[in-house]
């Protein structure tokens, strides 16, 4: 499904095309492109043109992490399962993920087998302290390294340890946050936990590197974690004026061993409107924050 030729990708099998040297940002273990400049062109199939709602010029970028994201319509994040962690429960290992390009024509009920066969863009690995993983659980601090197929870091998400006092709809002190950075350390933006008076939904706000509000993330409180009856948990991505710009979803993996014995998640982020690649990086960081806060442990342990 993915061909390596002159360090280029071809995703047209899945309904969209990406071409140009990507410096190993897809799963091309034999391709070495470190001396080439990234040039990405994405072609959508059966996608009508949409005006840019954020009034931001969508210019191609030279940064390798952003070049891949320029016009990709969505991402899928598949968490790796660990036997000692999921089944035995004796040792909490650092999380690892695989990040895939989401084709625009993918069914909404995409299962685990379908996700595994998609083109792989990056790998994500958590860097955290062993004691924090065991005693702080989903509230632990971490650095999430986003690496390409050659092991080179393209993005980095940093979550500090914060003692949050939260009473939904009433009180929020010292909110949870995550910062999105490029591989050179420059700040793309942040996602911060938010609270609205008398609103019991789960709220977050996404800011750019200058502290300007980009999006609000809202997940209804009338949802349960994904299961066979409700296979999708949804968090809407809203523009400041309330228009929907996309969604972050937790997908039920299907009736298999992964859903029965593992706490590993299949996550999805859909970009329904054109947006700059830096915004997509910030929203991807928000996806990881949401996963840790609400889905790192089974719902019966009270973190949901």
Secondary structure, 3 states (H helix, E strand, C coil): CCCCCCCCCCCHHHCEEEECCCCCCCCCCCCCCCCCCCCCEEEECCCCCCCCCCCCCCCCCCCHHHHHHCCCCEEEEEECCCHHHHHHCCCCCCCEEEEEECCCCCCCCCCHHHHHCCCEEEEEEEECCHHHHHHCHHHCCEEEEEECCCCCEEEEEEECCCCCEEECCCEEECCCEEEEEECCCCEEEEEEEEEECCEEEEEEEEEECCCCEEEEEEECCCCCCCCCCCCEEEEEEEECCCCEEEEEEEECCCCCHHHHHCCCCEEEEEECCCCCHHHHHHHHHHHHHHHHHHHCCCHHHCCC
